[in-house]
Amino acid sequence: MGYKLAANNGDTLAVPQLVLAHLTQTDGDTIRAALYILQTHDTDPRTMARALALPSIEAAKRALQYWAGAGLLESDRGGSPAPAVEPAEVDLASVANDPYVAVLCQEAQNAFGKALNRSEMQRLVGLYLNEGWKPDVILLCCAEVTRLGRRTVAAVAHLLARWREDGVETGEDAERWLKRAAQRETWCADAAAQFGIAPRDLTSWERRTIARWHEEMGIGREMIDEALLRANGKNTVRYVDGILRAWRAQGITTVDAARKQGQLEGSNIVMTERPGAQPPAAASAQKDLFNRNWAAMFDEEG
């Protein structure tokens, strides 16, 4: 079935040829931002993000920067508009005079310990020019992915996307994020030792859970040790998480309070084991209370 343009029964909107020329050069949110601006004359990133259901205010700011560079908008502070930004590939020759570009490329190569090819440099510079990342944040990200054993611009772009989701925009934000990540790694290493496993064997869910114990529940090493004593050999993060959450629900926040409360019964454990999980051989013969109510108390979180 074919289609044809219907008779226009509503108001019309004049769209400059400039916007139409960018239809194939940028993403849908940026085009929607242009149409919104043309219709409302509103350039407030907060109201724009809300009206267009953009992922963040920063996304609206990037759209405004894009259209300022393209010539659709001009700064209300006077002066000439921002230089045009190529949305996809960056012409390295055209930005050779930007001192930030030279520093960014050189320092990134130093961090990676290798030379970047042309396409990698274009992508790196694109993070700065097209996606609005400040050079110092990009270089902090380069250092972090190198620490993690990954020396590619793709790894940098991936981590920067995660940072943006977590609200990181400035160098100070990145420093705080890295400090928190290092603290979580320390907690996971300590917990892995308590459970008798290697830190690398912890799953993503287990890492998030261990971080939650410390950050949200205020639980330290001593409480984890106490919960392990009550686990009757079921030394898994899921099982211990059930004990800790049961204590929290009962207002038990210290080792002394836990010991005064006595041994937890199965009906008081907030279970996080997967259904059908086989108990250890020594425990399976006991058929204790923990096994009796697993199905009713199952609470899958990961």
N, C-alpha and C positions, 0 to 999 in steps of 0.2 A: 504494500500500500504506500503510495506517495503522499507528499504533503505540499501545501502551498501556504503562503503567508495570508493570515486572516486579516480582515478589515480592522483597522486600528480604531478601537472604541474608547480609548483612554487618553491620558496625557502623554505627550512625547518628550523624549529627552535627547538633546543634542549631544552627540558623542564626538569629540574631536578626532580627526584622522590619526593624531599622535597615539591615542589609546588603541585604536584598531591596529596600528602598526606593531603594537607590542603583544597582540593576542597569542602569537606563537613563541614569544620570547620569555614569558614569565608565567607564574602559576596562577591558578584560579582565584586564590584569596587576594592577590595583588590586583587583578582585574576587577574583582568585586569591590575592592577598596576604591578604585578610580571611579566606578559607577556611583558608589555611595557619595563620594566627594562631589561629583558633578550634580547629583540630585539634591544634596542637603547643604553643600558648601561647608560642611563640618569637618575640621581637621584636628579635632581633639582625639588623641589615640585611645583614651579611656572609653568615650562614648562610641567610637568607631568599633573597638574590640567587642563591646557589648552588643551593639546593633547587628554586627556581622557574625557574631558567635565565633570570633577568632580565638585561637588557642591561648593567646596572652596579649597584654598591652604591648609587649615588645614586638609582637608580630605586626601590630598596627603601626608602630613606629618605623619598622623596617619598610612597610608599604609606603609610608609617607616619604621616607628617605629615597626610595626607589623613584617615586613620581617626581620628587624634587630634582633628582638627577636627570630624569628623562625630559624635564622642562614643563611638565604639567603644573607643577606648583613652584612658588617662589617663596623665599624666606620672608617672614613678616618683620625681620630685623633689618631689612635693607641689604644692599650688596647683591652680588651676582648669585645665581642659583648654584647648588652643589654640582660638581662635575658629573657627567653622565656615567652611570654604572652599567657595565655589561652584565646581564643576568646570568649568563651561562659561562662561556669561556672568557677568560681575562687575557687581553692583549698585553703581554708583559712589556713590550716595547713602549706602549702608551703610558705605562705607569712607572717607567724606569726612574723618573725624577722624584717619585715619592720616596722620601727617606725611610718611611716605615716599611715599605716593600723590601728594600735592600736589607734592612736589619732583620726583618722577619724571615726572609729566605736564608740568610747566612746563619742566624742563630738556630733555626730549625734543623739545618744540616749539621750544625755542631752537636745539637742534642741527639740526633739520630746516629751520628758518627758515620755518615755516608752522604754522598751527593744525591740530590733529587733530580729526576729527569724533568723535562719541560711540562708534561701533563701534571706531574705531582706539584710542581711550583704553581701552575695555574690554579689547581684546586686549593692549594694553601693560601694563595693571595685572594682567591674567591671567598674564603672564610672571612677575610678582613673586609674586602670591598663589597661583596654581594650580600653576605649574611650578617654584617655589622659587628663581628667580634673584634675586640680591641687586640692589638698585637701582643700586649703583655699577657692577656688571658690565653691566647693561642699558644704562646711559648710555655706557659705553665702547663698547659695540656700536653704539649710535646714532651716535656720532662716527665709527666706522669705516665704516659703510654710507654715511654722508653723504660721507665722503672718497672713496668709490668711486662717488659720483654717484647713489646710490639713497636716497631720502628717504621710505621707507614702513616701517610697523610690520611688514609681512609680510617685508621684507628683514631686519629685525632678528631676527625669529623664526627665519628660515632660517639666519642666521649663528650664532645661539645654539645651534641644534640641532647644527650642525657643531662648535661649541666643546665641547659636551657630549660628543660622540663622541671629541674629542681630549683629554678629561679636564679641561677648563676648568670651574672652579666658583667661584673667588674672583677678586677684583680683581687680585691678584698673578699668578694663572694667566693672566688675560686680558692683562695687560701683557707677560708673557713670550711669549704667543702672537703678539701684535701685533709685538713686536720681531723674532721669528723670521720673520714674514710680510714685514716690511719688508726684512730681510736677503735673503730669497729674491727679492724684487722687484729689489733691487740686482744680485744675481747674474744674474738673467734679463736685465736691461737690458744689463749688460756682455757677456753671452754673445751676445745678439742683435746687438750692435755687431760682435762678432767674426765672426759669420756673415753680416753684411751685410743683416740684416732688421730690421723694426720690432718692438719688444717685443710689441705687440698681436697680431702674426702668429704668435707661439709658441702651439702647441697645449697643452692641459692635460698630455698625456704628456711633451712636451718640457720644460715647466716643472718637472714632477716629476723628470725625468731630470737637469736642470741642478742642481736642489737636491741630488739624491743625489750628484752628482759632488763637491760641496763638503762636505756633511754626513757622508756615509758613506765616501767614497773619499779625502777629503782632497786633492782636485784643485783647483788654482787656475788663474788666467788663463794662466800660462806653459805649463802642460801642455796646456791646450785649444788654444793657439796651435800648439804642436808637433804635436798630433794633426791639426790642420787642414793643416799642411804635408805630412803623410803621406796626406792624403785624396785627392790627385790630382784635385782639382776636384769631388769628391763632398762638397760642403760642406753636409751635413745633420746635424742633431743625432743622428739614428739611426746614421749611418755613423761619426761621430766617437765616439759612445758605444761602438760595437764596438771601435774602436781602443783607447780608454781601458780598457775591460774586459779586452781582450787583454793590455795592458801590466800591469794589476793581477794577472792570473793568472800572469804571468811574474815578478812581484815588482819590476816597474819602476815607481818612484814619483817619479823626478826627471827633469828635462829631460836632464841629462848621461847618465843611464842609458839613456834612450830613444835618444839619439844614438849611444851606443856599441853599442846593440843592432842598429842599422842599419834599413834599410827593411823594414817588415812585408810578408810575403807574404799572398796571399789566404787560404791555409789557416790563418793565424794570427789572422785578424780574427774577432772574435765578432760576427757579422752581426746587424744590427737593421733592415735595409731591408725594406720590404714586398716579397713575391714579385712578380715581373713588373714591378718599377719600371724605367722606362727611364733609362739613364745619359745624361749630357749628350752633346750631339752630338759634341763634340770628343773625348770619351773613348770613345764607342761604337765608333769606328773602331779603337781600340787593342786591344779584346778582351783586356784584361789579366787577371791572375790573380784579381782581385777578382770578376769576373763569372762565372768558371768554376765556383765552388763555392757560389753563393748558395743554391740549393735545399737543399743538405745542411746549411748552417750557419745557416739562417733561424731566428731566435729572436724571435718576436713578443711584445712586452711591453705593448702599449697598444692 
